[in-house]
């Protein structure tokens, strides 16, 4: 059972079409504070690759809407008929299929502070390759 599973259980048990909640109520259900990133509307998007908690409310058959990060509240709206969210035989909701290599290098690369990956590695590469003299164009 994952740390965000209580939100799935709560939503499944409610069975309501709409479940308005405050962020404080979500934190109360989970038993811990939401991450700082929950202060951004994108964290509450219904993209299954967004974050772990998203998969829990999607598996319960709900989607988020009316997300008000300033007011710290949102509404979960049912997307599946009651009793249809858990289709798997073992009681777990089916997760979207991903390629097995998805995320296999997560956490293995660190970019040093102050490094700009969009900056050319060698700004003088042209001179090294072609020299500093202008080349004649063959026409």
C-alpha positions in Angstrom: 0.0 0.0 0.0 1.5 3.3 -1.1 1.6 6.4 1.0 -1.0 8.1 -1.2 -3.4 5.1 -1.1 -5.7 6.6 1.5 -7.0 9.1 -1.0 -8.0 6.3 -3.3 -9.7 4.4 -0.5 -11.5 7.6 0.6 -12.7 8.4 -2.9 -13.8 4.8 -3.6 -15.8 4.7 -0.4 -17.5 8.0 -1.0 -18.9 6.9 -4.3 -20.1 10.5 -4.8 -20.3 12.2 -8.2 -18.4 15.2 -6.8 -16.1 15.3 -3.8 -15.1 18.9 -2.9 -12.0 18.9 -0.6 -9.5 21.3 0.9 -5.8 20.6 0.7 -5.9 20.4 4.5 -8.5 17.6 4.3 -6.3 15.7 1.8 -3.3 16.1 4.2 -5.5 14.9 7.1 -6.5 11.8 5.1 -2.9 11.1 4.1 -1.4 11.8 7.5 1.3 14.1 6.2 1.8 17.4 4.5 1.5 17.6 0.7 4.8 18.4 -1.1 5.6 22.1 -2.0 4.9 21.3 -5.6 1.2 20.8 -4.8 1.1 24.7 -4.7 1.2 24.6 -8.5 -1.9 23.8 -10.6 0.1 21.4 -12.8 0.6 19.1 -9.8 -3.1 18.5 -9.7 -3.4 17.7 -13.4 -4.9 14.4 -14.4 -1.8 13.3 -16.4 -1.0 9.8 -15.1 2.8 10.4 -15.5 2.5 13.6 -13.4 3.0 12.2 -9.8 2.2 9.2 -7.7 -0.9 10.7 -6.1 -2.5 11.4 -9.5 -2.5 7.6 -10.2 -4.4 7.1 -6.9 -7.3 9.4 -7.7 -7.4 8.2 -11.3 -7.5 4.5 -10.1 -10.4 5.4 -7.8 -12.3 6.6 -10.9 -12.0 10.4 -10.3 -10.4 13.4 -12.0 -9.6 16.8 -10.4 -11.2 20.0 -11.5 -11.8 23.5 -10.1 -8.3 23.4 -8.5 -7.8 26.6 -6.5 -4.2 26.5 -5.2 -4.5 30.0 -3.7 -7.6 28.9 -1.8 -6.1 25.5 -1.2 -9.2 23.6 -2.4 -10.3 21.4 -5.3 -13.1 19.1 -6.5 -12.7 15.4 -7.4 -15.3 14.4 -10.1 -16.2 10.8 -10.8 -15.3 9.6 -14.2 -16.3 6.0 -14.0 -19.6 4.4 -12.9 -19.6 3.2 -9.3 -17.9 -0.2 -9.0 -16.0 0.0 -12.3 -12.8 1.7 -11.2 -11.1 -1.6 -10.1 -11.1 -3.9 -13.0 -8.1 -6.1 -12.1 -8.7 -9.5 -10.5 -6.4 -8.8 -7.6 -8.3 -5.7 -6.6 -5.7 -3.2 -7.9 -6.7 -0.7 -10.6 -5.1 -1.2 -13.9 -2.2 1.3 -14.5 -1.4 2.8 -17.9 1.1 0.6 -19.6 4.6 2.1 -20.0 7.7 0.8 -21.7 9.8 -1.1 -19.1 12.7 1.2 -19.6 10.7 4.3 -18.8 12.6 6.2 -16.1 15.4 3.6 -15.8 18.0 6.3 -15.3 16.1 8.5 -12.9 18.4 9.9 -10.3 21.6 8.9 -12.0 22.5 12.3 -13.6 23.3 15.4 -11.6 23.8 18.8 -13.2 26.1 21.0 -11.3 24.8 24.4 -10.1 25.4 27.2 -12.6 25.7 24.9 -15.6 23.7 26.0 -18.6 23.0 23.0 -20.8 21.8 25.3 -23.6 25.2 27.0 -23.8 27.6 25.7 -26.5 30.3 23.5 -24.9 33.0 25.2 -27.0 32.0 28.6 -28.3 35.1 28.8 -30.5 34.5 25.5 -32.3 34.1 27.2 -35.6 37.5 28.7 -35.6 39.1 25.4 -34.5 37.4 23.6 -37.3 37.6 26.1 -40.1 40.2 28.6 -39.0 39.7 32.3 -38.4 40.1 33.3 -42.1 36.9 33.8 -44.1 36.5 31.0 -46.7 35.9 31.6 -50.3 32.6 30.4 -51.6 32.7 28.1 -54.6 29.9 28.8 -56.8 
